[in-house]
Amino acid sequence: MDPELWELLKEGDSKDEIAAIARLSQPGIVPEGVRVVARLGDICTIRMERGDISKVRAAETITTLKSTGSWLAPDLEVDSIEPRENVSELLAANARRSPSVPETGAGVIVGIVDWGIDFAHLDFRHEDGSTRILALWDQRRSPSAKSPQPYGYGIVHTSDDINRALAAPDPYAALDYHPADADLGSGSHATLVASIAAGNGRGSGLPGVAPKADICSFIFRPGGATSWKSSEIR
């Protein structure tokens, strides 16, 4: 076990919430009592109770667990300040779509032109685990026989390709694509954008604007030589 986790385990109240970084053996699956804050592929930042450190570290779904070197102070009591809104109003303000909007995006295709979409993220998968992504065009790839025509560069991963990869032990290796590959220090930005625009909330807890829309993703390397034209994505 990480020495800093041992230190956290010995200190303070067992109910204190601590922060940690975990590598998952199965993307999107975490032990009971663990709250995911952010995730990139099989790496995620998590929150859990101090007393659960040993249990979480020993869980089959956790490959590695590292401390961030800190524990989190308890949340402020709402009545200790003078809020202008109550808690329910504050939570509603964080919603991506209004509950009063009947449209869900069903029958619509949302196109994301960005870098690094995590196709294994639960926000982009149906309840049966299959993908909601119709196609993922990785434009960074060199021209090959698999390049879409008439453009002649990159590779298109179809929904069938993605579903086969999702059924594999390591989906990213199976598809030969990883969302972090295009990261130049700005993160897997397309994952965030696609979640806000069309995520179903199964992984993030917050449904996007069009949670039942289909998704097409066009991946480029920021600052790279590959460019795109609006005519190429229509």
C-alpha positions as CSV (number, residue, x, y, z in Angstrom):
1,M,0.0,0.0,0.0
2,D,1.1,3.6,-0.7
3,P,2.9,4.9,2.5
4,E,0.9,8.1,2.4
5,L,-2.3,6.0,2.5
6,W,-1.0,4.2,5.6
7,E,-0.5,7.6,7.2
8,L,-4.0,8.7,6.3
9,L,-5.4,5.4,7.6
10,K,-3.8,6.0,11.0
11,E,-4.8,9.6,11.4
12,G,-8.1,11.2,12.2
13,D,-11.7,10.0,12.2
14,S,-12.6,7.0,10.1
15,K,-15.5,8.9,8.7
16,D,-13.3,11.7,7.3
17,E,-13.5,12.0,3.5
18,I,-10.1,11.7,1.8
19,A,-9.0,12.2,-1.8
20,A,-7.1,9.6,-3.8
21,I,-6.2,8.5,-7.3
22,A,-7.1,5.1,-8.5
23,R,-6.4,2.9,-11.6
24,L,-9.5,0.7,-12.4
25,S,-9.2,-2.8,-13.7
26,Q,-12.7,-2.4,-15.3
27,P,-13.5,1.0,-16.7
28,G,-16.3,2.8,-15.0
29,I,-16.7,0.2,-12.1
30,V,-15.6,1.3,-8.6
31,P,-16.1,-0.3,-5.2
32,E,-19.1,0.6,-3.1
33,G,-18.7,3.8,-1.1
34,V,-16.3,5.3,-3.6
35,R,-17.3,8.6,-5.3
36,V,-15.7,9.4,-8.6
37,V,-14.8,13.0,-9.2
38,A,-13.1,12.9,-12.6
39,R,-12.0,10.1,-14.9
40,L,-9.7,9.7,-17.9
41,G,-9.7,6.2,-19.2
42,D,-8.9,3.8,-16.4
43,I,-7.5,6.5,-14.1
44,C,-9.8,8.5,-11.8
45,T,-9.7,10.8,-8.9
46,I,-12.0,9.6,-6.1
47,R,-13.4,10.4,-2.7
48,M,-13.9,7.9,0.1
49,E,-14.0,7.6,3.9
50,R,-10.7,7.2,5.6
51,G,-11.8,4.0,7.3
52,D,-12.5,2.4,3.9
53,I,-8.9,2.7,2.6
54,S,-7.9,-0.9,3.2
55,K,-11.2,-2.3,1.8
56,V,-11.0,-0.1,-1.4
57,R,-7.3,-0.9,-1.9
58,A,-8.1,-4.7,-1.8
59,A,-11.1,-4.5,-4.1
60,E,-10.8,-6.5,-7.4
61,T,-11.8,-3.4,-9.4
62,I,-8.9,-1.4,-8.1
63,T,-5.4,-2.0,-9.7
64,T,-3.5,0.8,-7.9
65,L,-4.5,3.3,-5.3
66,K,-2.4,6.4,-4.5
67,S,-3.0,9.2,-2.0
68,T,-3.1,12.8,-3.1
69,G,-1.5,13.6,0.3
70,S,-4.5,15.3,1.7
71,W,-7.9,14.8,3.4
72,L,-10.9,17.0,2.9
73,A,-12.4,19.3,5.5
74,P,-16.2,18.7,6.2
75,D,-18.5,20.7,4.1
76,L,-19.8,24.0,5.5
77,E,-23.2,23.8,7.1
78,V,-25.7,25.6,5.0
79,D,-27.1,27.5,8.0
80,S,-23.6,28.7,9.0
81,I,-23.8,31.3,6.2
82,E,-26.5,33.4,4.7
83,P,-27.2,31.8,1.4
84,R,-29.3,33.5,-1.2
85,E,-30.7,30.2,-2.5
86,N,-31.5,27.0,-0.7
87,V,-29.7,23.7,-1.4
88,S,-32.2,22.4,-4.0
89,E,-31.9,25.7,-5.9
90,L,-28.1,25.4,-5.9
91,L,-28.2,21.9,-7.2
92,A,-30.7,22.9,-9.9
93,A,-28.4,25.6,-11.0
94,N,-25.7,23.0,-11.8
95,A,-28.0,21.0,-14.0
96,R,-27.2,20.9,-17.7
97,R,-30.8,20.7,-18.9
98,S,-34.0,22.0,-17.4
99,P,-36.4,19.3,-16.2
100,S,-39.2,21.2,-17.9
101,V,-37.6,20.6,-21.4
102,P,-39.4,17.6,-23.0
103,E,-36.9,17.2,-25.9
104,T,-34.2,14.7,-25.3
105,G,-32.3,14.8,-28.6
106,A,-33.7,11.4,-29.7
107,G,-33.2,11.0,-33.5
108,V,-30.6,13.7,-33.6
109,I,-26.8,13.3,-34.2
110,V,-24.5,15.5,-32.2
111,G,-21.1,16.0,-33.8
112,I,-18.1,16.7,-31.6
113,V,-14.9,18.2,-33.2
114,D,-12.3,18.1,-30.5
115,W,-9.6,15.9,-29.0
116,G,-9.6,12.8,-26.8
117,I,-13.1,11.4,-26.4
118,D,-13.3,8.5,-23.9
119,F,-15.5,6.1,-25.8
120,A,-15.7,3.7,-22.8
121,H,-17.3,6.4,-20.6
122,L,-20.7,5.3,-19.3
123,D,-22.2,8.7,-20.4
124,F,-21.7,7.5,-24.0
125,R,-23.1,4.0,-23.6
126,H,-26.6,2.6,-23.6
127,E,-28.0,0.7,-20.6
128,D,-27.0,-2.6,-22.2
129,G,-23.4,-1.3,-22.4
130,S,-23.3,-0.8,-26.1
131,T,-22.0,2.5,-27.5
132,R,-24.0,5.6,-28.4
133,I,-21.2,6.7,-30.7
134,L,-22.1,6.1,-34.4
135,A,-18.5,6.8,-35.6
136,L,-15.2,8.1,-34.3
137,W,-12.9,9.6,-36.9
138,D,-9.4,9.7,-35.6
139,Q,-7.9,12.3,-38.0
140,R,-4.4,12.1,-36.6
141,R,-3.6,8.8,-38.3
142,S,-1.5,8.7,-41.5
143,P,-3.2,7.8,-44.7
144,S,-4.0,4.1,-45.1
145,A,-6.4,1.7,-46.7
146,K,-8.7,2.3,-43.8
147,S,-8.8,6.1,-44.4
148,P,-12.2,7.5,-45.3
149,Q,-12.6,8.6,-48.9
150,P,-12.3,11.1,-50.5
151,Y,-10.4,12.7,-47.6
152,G,-7.6,10.1,-47.5
153,Y,-6.3,10.5,-43.9
154,G,-7.1,9.1,-40.5
155,I,-9.2,6.1,-39.6
156,V,-12.9,5.8,-38.8
157,H,-14.0,3.5,-36.0
158,T,-17.6,2.5,-36.5
159,S,-20.1,1.7,-33.8
160,D,-19.5,-2.1,-34.5
161,D,-15.8,-1.5,-34.0
162,I,-16.3,0.3,-30.7
163,N,-18.8,-2.4,-29.4
164,R,-16.3,-5.1,-30.2
165,A,-13.6,-3.1,-28.3
166,L,-16.0,-2.6,-25.3
167,A,-16.4,-6.3,-25.0
168,A,-12.6,-6.8,-24.6
169,P,-10.7,-6.7,-21.3
170,D,-8.9,-3.6,-22.5
171,P,-11.2,-1.6,-24.8
172,Y,-8.5,1.0,-25.6
173,A,-6.0,-1.6,-26.7
174,A,-8.6,-3.5,-28.7
175,L,-9.6,-0.3,-30.6
176,D,-6.0,0.9,-30.8
177,Y,-7.2,4.3,-29.6
178,H,-6.8,6.0,-26.2
179,P,-8.3,9.4,-25.3
180,A,-5.1,10.5,-23.6
181,D,-3.0,10.0,-26.8
182,A,-4.1,13.5,-28.1
183,D,-3.5,15.2,-24.7
184,L,-1.0,18.0,-24.9
185,G,-1.6,19.2,-21.4
186,S,-5.2,20.3,-21.8
187,G,-6.8,16.9,-20.9
188,S,-9.3,14.7,-22.8
189,H,-11.4,17.7,-23.7
190,A,-13.9,16.0,-26.0
191,T,-15.1,13.8,-23.1
192,L,-16.2,16.8,-21.2
193,V,-17.7,18.6,-24.2
194,A,-19.6,15.5,-25.4
195,S,-20.9,14.8,-21.9
196,I,-22.3,18.3,-21.6
197,A,-23.8,18.2,-25.0
198,A,-25.1,14.6,-25.2
199,G,-24.1,12.6,-22.1
200,N,-26.8,10.5,-20.6
201,G,-25.6,11.0,-17.0
202,R,-24.9,7.3,-16.4
203,G,-21.2,8.0,-15.7
204,S,-21.1,11.6,-14.6
205,G,-24.4,11.8,-12.7
206,L,-25.5,14.9,-14.8
207,P,-27.4,14.3,-18.1
208,G,-26.3,16.5,-20.9
209,V,-28.5,18.8,-23.1
210,A,-29.4,16.0,-25.5
211,P,-29.1,12.8,-23.5
212,K,-30.7,10.5,-26.1
213,A,-28.9,11.8,-29.2
214,D,-26.5,9.8,-31.2
215,I,-22.9,11.0,-31.3
216,C,-20.2,11.3,-34.0
217,S,-16.7,12.4,-32.9
218,F,-14.0,13.9,-35.0
219,I,-10.6,13.7,-33.2
220,F,-7.6,16.0,-34.1
221,R,-4.4,16.8,-32.3
222,P,-4.5,20.4,-31.0
223,G,-1.8,22.4,-32.7
224,G,-1.1,19.6,-35.2
225,A,-1.0,19.6,-38.9
226,T,-4.3,17.9,-39.5
227,S,-7.1,20.3,-40.1
228,W,-10.8,19.9,-40.8
229,K,-13.3,21.8,-43.0
230,S,-16.9,22.2,-42.3
231,S,-17.7,20.4,-45.6
232,E,-16.0,17.3,-44.3
233,I,-18.3,16.8,-41.4
234,R,-21.6,17.3,-43.0
